[in-house]
Amino acid sequence: IMLRAGEVAEATARAVASAVRDIRARPLAKPPGIAEAVEWANAATILEKGGSPWPEAFRRAIGVLIKDEEDLSYIAPELGRIVEEALA
């Protein structure tokens, strides 16, 4: 992630990688790949630089990671836990 998203902090890249691993373990119609993970890291970083607190920026940017509406509905109830574990 850091190779493709130069503005992203190492902690952000690690959190994104952890969350994506968790999300990819679920039965999704369109599991996120590297490109989506990089987009998520970039989007969350931009939101944070724009003033959003980090956990909120991480959650708000999920739409660039999960492209399928049904997948997003499936992940939504678990998103808080996924983000908390990724940021721990």
LORO-156294 format. One line per 5 residues: number of its first residue (from 1); for each residue x, y, z of N, C-alpha, C. Coordinates in steps of 0.05 Angstrom, whole numbers, always signed. Layout:
<pts>
NUM	X/Y/Z/X/Y/Z/X/Y/Z | ... .
</pts>
This chain:
<pts>
1	+17/-24/+0/+0/+0/+0/+18/+25/+0 | +38/+25/+16/+56/+48/+18/+71/+53/-8 | +76/+33/-23/+90/+36/-49/+72/+51/-69 | +46/+46/-67/+28/+59/-87/+14/+84/-76 | +16/+89/-51/+3/+112/-38/+23/+127/-22 .
6	+40/+143/-34/+62/+156/-21/+55/+174/+2 | +32/+186/+2/+24/+205/+22/+13/+192/+47 | +9/+166/+46/-3/+151/+68/+18/+143/+89 | +11/+148/+114/+29/+141/+136/+30/+111/+140 | +52/+101/+151/+56/+72/+155/+33/+61/+172 .
11	+25/+75/+193/+4/+65/+210/-22/+62/+195 | -27/+81/+177/-51/+79/+160/-50/+55/+142 | -27/+51/+129/-24/+28/+111/-28/+2/+126 | -17/+0/+150/-21/-24/+166/-50/-29/+174 | -64/-7/+182/-92/-9/+189/-109/-18/+166 .
16	-104/-6/+143/-118/-13/+118/-113/-43/+112 | -89/-51/+112/-82/-79/+106/-96/-98/+125 | -97/-92/+151/-110/-108/+170/-140/-110/+165 | -153/-87/+160/-181/-86/+155/-188/-101/+129 | -172/-97/+109/-178/-110/+83/-175/-141/+86 .
21	-156/-150/+101/-153/-179/+107/-179/-189/+119 | -189/-175/+139/-214/-183/+153/-237/-183/+134 | -240/-162/+118/-262/-160/+99/-261/-181/+78 | -237/-186/+67/-234/-206/+46/-241/-235/+55 | -241/-239/+81/-247/-266/+92/-277/-271/+92 .
26	-293/-252/+84/-322/-254/+84/-332/-261/+56 | -356/-273/+54/-366/-281/+28/-378/-257/+13 | -361/-242/-1/-370/-218/-15/-372/-224/-45 | -390/-209/-58/-393/-212/-87/-368/-201/-101 | -357/-179/-90/-334/-166/-102/-314/-159/-80 .
31	-297/-179/-72/-278/-173/-51/-258/-151/-60 | -250/-134/-41/-232/-112/-49/-204/-123/-54 | -191/-111/-74/-163/-118/-80/-144/-97/-72 | -120/-98/-83/-99/-79/-76/-107/-51/-84 | -117/-48/-108/-125/-21/-118/-145/-8/-99 .
36	-165/-23/-91/-185/-12/-73/-173/-5/-45 | -155/-22/-36/-141/-17/-10/-125/+9/-12 | -111/+13/-34/-96/+38/-38/-115/+62/-39 | -137/+59/-54/-156/+81/-55/-167/+88/-28 | -173/+67/-12/-184/+71/+15/-164/+86/+33 .
41	-139/+78/+32/-118/+91/+47/-115/+120/+39 | -115/+125/+13/-113/+153/+3/-137/+170/+11 | -161/+159/+8/-186/+174/+15/-187/+180/+44 | -180/+161/+61/-181/+166/+90/-160/+187/+98 | -137/+186/+85/-116/+206/+91/-125/+234/+83 .
46	-138/+236/+60/-148/+262/+50/-169/+273/+69 | -188/+255/+78/-209/+264/+97/-197/+273/+123 | -176/+258/+132/-164/+266/+158/-150/+293/+155 | -136/+297/+133/-122/+323/+128/-143/+345/+126 | -167/+338/+117/-188/+358/+115/-203/+364/+141 .
51	-194/+351/+162/-205/+357/+189/-221/+335/+202 | -227/+313/+188/-242/+291/+201/-223/+277/+221 | -233/+270/+244/-217/+253/+263/-211/+227/+249 | -188/+215/+256/-179/+192/+242/-198/+168/+241 | -209/+159/+263/-228/+136/+260/-252/+142/+242 .
56	-262/+167/+244/-285/+175/+227/-277/+176/+198 | -253/+186/+192/-243/+187/+164/-241/+159/+153 | -231/+141/+169/-227/+113/+161/-254/+101/+154 | -274/+105/+171/-301/+94/+166/-315/+108/+142 | -313/+134/+140/-326/+149/+119/-316/+141/+91 .
61	-291/+133/+89/-279/+127/+64/-284/+98/+54 | -300/+83/+69/-304/+55/+63/-316/+51/+35 | -331/+70/+25/-344/+68/-1/-324/+64/-24 | -300/+72/-21/-280/+67/-42/-269/+39/-41 | -272/+26/-18/-263/-1/-15/-284/-22/-23 .
66	-308/-18/-14/-330/-36/-19/-348/-23/-41 | -346/-34/-65/-360/-22/-88/-389/-32/-91 | -394/-57/-83/-420/-69/-87/-439/-61/-64 | -463/-52/-70/-482/-43/-50/-489/-65/-30 | -494/-89/-40/-501/-112/-23/-477/-118/-4 .
71	-453/-118/-15/-429/-122/+2/-427/-101/+24 | -433/-76/+17/-431/-54/+36/-452/-58/+58 | -476/-66/+50/-498/-72/+70/-490/-95/+88 | -476/-115/+77/-467/-138/+92/-446/-130/+112 | -427/-113/+104/-405/-105/+121/-412/-84/+141 .
76	-431/-67/+135/-438/-44/+152/-442/-50/+181 | -457/-71/+189/-460/-77/+218/-434/-84/+232 | -414/-94/+218/-389/-102/+229/-367/-81/+226 | -373/-59/+211/-352/-40/+205/-339/-28/+229 | -354/-21/+249/-343/-9/+273/-322/-27/+286 .
81	-329/-53/+288/-310/-72/+300/-285/-75/+282 | -290/-78/+256/-268/-81/+238/-248/-58/+240 | -259/-33/+240/-242/-9/+242/-228/-9/+269 | -242/-14/+291/-229/-14/+317/-206/-34/+319 | -210/-58/+308/-189/-78/+309/-166/-70/+291 .
86	-172/-58/+268/-151/-50/+250/-134/-27/+261 | -146/-10/+277/-132/+13/+289/-119/+6/+315 | -124/-18/+326/-112/-25/+352/-83/-31/+350 .
</pts>
